[in-house]
Amino acid sequence: MIPWVLLAQAVHEPGAHEGAEKAVEGAAEHHEGIAEILMHHVVNEHYGDLYLFGLNVGPSKHLLWFAIAAALVLVVVRLAIRSYRNHVPSGLGTAVETLVVYVRDEIAEKNIGHDGRKYVPLLLSFFFFILVAALLGLTPFSSTATGNLSVTLGLAFVSFLAMQWAGISKYGFVHHFQNMIPPGLPLWLLPIMIPVELLAMFTRPFALMIRLFANMLAGHMVIASLLLLIPLMASINFAFGVGMVPISLVLALFIMMLEILVAFIQAYIFTLLTSIFIGMNAHPAH
Amino acid sequence: MVSLLPAALAAGGFTDLELGLTLWTVVLFAIFAFVLTKLGWKPLLAMIEEREKGIHDAVGSAQKANEEAQRLLAQHQELIREAGRQREEIVKRALADAETVKTDLIAQARAESDRMVQKAKEQIEREKKLAIQELRSSVADLAVEAASKIVQSSLTPEAQKKLVHDFIDNLPQARG
């Protein structure tokens, strides 16, 4: 995940061991280099350009890791299914089943109701994709596709479609939008309520998009920053850099552990909120 | 240090939207979710549900079997109680029967003995009467004979007979 080659270059860049006057200048130079490394780490990188309707759909780093995460989920789920003997799972299947049953009973069933069953596959796809993408992003030389705003926009859009579909498939197109206005509302409030509800309709997936993106990005930024403190300190004084190594490693390791937790939490939150919003549209008269 | 963030943002930051990637995301995720549903979630959920149904059924049938056993146990206990009641009744009836038989037999025996005593008394009476009759006639004859011997000479046969008859008539009457 960290471009170690660049990190090494940053450490060995000339100017690090020179005089105190030059060290300040060197440090200033380093800041540019470190910022680039940081950005390189989290920002998408295009391998080629291909334009479709004016959109660049060429292969890129995050697209590649998106596909890898999706493929990994498929493999994991197929392996889980293969571990079933006489309807009882073992090993990986047990872990997958625990999460599947949790999503089905605690997320879908509780927030959508009994007709939540038909949204379970979609919610499971969200949950496992976000989880695997985040965990995959923690492995070396990889990248987190869900740490890209364009990717989370796509996921939130799918979630948005599911929310609207929940209302439209149950009540019809017109009735679904009428449901957004609470019953018994005074007529003079309509000019306020309609824009508010329309806004709410879009802020929900918007919040999903920002939350997932920010969480995925933040952990990587913090880990990268902690590790980049080493060359930064080394650019002031070599001994500082050496002294920084254990501190940075311990803190980075701690954040890494936290990121594993965050991976589960974000997968859970995204799935939970999607199911809550689906439930709100499927049962509007609360 | 201050230059870090603005520089980062200026460098083509992470908040830039690439709608091409968004399009990819929507399309790929749709395909991913579809394929995963067909190949993954449907069979997986089916297996889980089947197992849950199996457990549910097993628990249900165990409960049913338990209820059946309880019912049978109650039935058997009732049968045993019923058998006990019947036994008691039978014993009671037998005792009562025996009691009646006993009293009957005793009464019968008493009646029989009474009857036999009565018969014996009657027979004794009859024998007594017969004996008295016999005795009377023997006594008459003897008296006649004795008297005839005594008064053979002095009495005529008529006077003699009259005497005898008077004598007999004056004999005390036989009892009964």
Contacts between the chains, C-beta under 8 A, distances in Angstrom:
chain1	res1	chain2	res2	distance
A	28	B	3	7.9
A	31	B	1	6.7
A	31	B	3	5.6
A	31	B	4	5.9
A	31	B	7	7.4
A	32	B	3	7.5
A	32	B	7	6.5
A	34	B	4	7.3
A	35	B	3	7.5
A	35	B	4	5.3
A	35	B	7	4.7
A	35	B	8	4.9
A	35	B	11	6.9
A	36	B	11	6.8
A	38	B	4	7.9
A	38	B	8	6.4
A	39	B	8	5.3
A	39	B	11	5.3
A	39	B	12	7.7
A	39	B	13	7.2
A	39	B	14	7.4
A	42	B	14	5.3
A	43	B	11	8.0
A	43	B	12	6.8
A	43	B	13	7.0
A	43	B	14	5.2
A	43	B	16	8.0
A	44	B	18	6.5
A	44	B	21	6.8
A	52	B	20	7.2
A	52	B	23	7.7
A	55	B	18	8.0
A	55	B	19	5.1
A	55	B	20	3.9
A	55	B	23	5.9
A	56	B	18	6.5
A	56	B	20	4.2
A	57	B	20	4.2
A	57	B	21	7.9
A	57	B	23	6.3
A	57	B	24	6.2
A	58	B	20	7.3
A	60	B	18	7.7
A	60	B	21	6.4
A	62	B	21	6.3
A	63	B	21	6.1
A	63	B	24	5.4
A	66	B	24	7.3
A	66	B	25	6.6
A	66	B	28	6.3
A	67	B	28	6.6
A	70	B	28	6.4
A	70	B	29	7.5
A	70	B	32	4.3
A	73	B	32	7.4
A	73	B	36	6.6
A	74	B	32	7.5
A	74	B	35	6.8
A	74	B	36	6.0
A	74	B	39	7.0
A	74	B	40	6.8
A	77	B	36	6.4
A	77	B	39	7.6
A	77	B	40	3.7
A	77	B	41	7.5
A	77	B	44	6.7
A	78	B	39	6.7
A	78	B	40	6.7
A	80	B	44	6.8
A	81	B	40	6.9
A	81	B	43	5.8
A	81	B	44	5.6
A	81	B	47	7.4
A	84	B	47	5.6
A	87	B	47	5.4
A	87	B	50	5.7
A	87	B	51	3.9
A	87	B	54	6.8
A	88	B	51	6.8
A	96	B	44	7.5
A	97	B	44	7.4
A	97	B	48	6.3
A	100	B	41	7.6
A	100	B	44	6.2
A	100	B	45	7.1
A	100	B	48	6.8
A	101	B	48	6.4
A	104	B	45	7.1
A	104	B	48	8.0
A	120	B	41	6.9
A	120	B	45	6.7
A	121	B	33	7.0
A	121	B	36	7.3
A	121	B	37	4.0
A	121	B	41	4.1
A	121	B	42	7.0
A	121	B	45	7.7
A	122	B	33	5.8
A	122	B	37	7.7
A	124	B	36	7.8
A	124	B	41	5.3
A	125	B	29	7.5
A	125	B	32	6.6
A	125	B	33	4.0
A	125	B	36	5.4
A	125	B	37	7.1
A	125	B	41	7.5
A	128	B	36	7.9
A	129	B	29	7.2
A	129	B	32	6.9
A	147	B	14	7.8
A	148	B	14	7.5
A	148	B	18	7.9
A	148	B	21	6.7
A	149	B	14	6.8
A	149	B	15	6.0
A	149	B	16	7.6
A	149	B	17	6.1
A	150	B	17	5.4
A	150	B	18	4.5
A	150	B	19	6.9
A	150	B	20	7.9
A	150	B	21	4.0
A	150	B	22	4.6
A	150	B	25	6.9
A	151	B	21	6.2
A	151	B	22	7.3
A	151	B	25	4.9
A	153	B	17	6.6
A	153	B	22	4.8
A	153	B	25	7.4
A	154	B	21	7.4
A	154	B	22	4.5
A	154	B	23	7.4
A	154	B	24	7.3
A	154	B	25	2.6
A	154	B	26	4.6
A	154	B	29	6.4
A	155	B	25	6.4
A	155	B	29	6.4
A	157	B	22	7.3
A	157	B	26	5.7
A	158	B	26	6.1
A	158	B	29	5.5
A	158	B	30	6.9
A	158	B	33	7.7
A	217	B	14	6.1
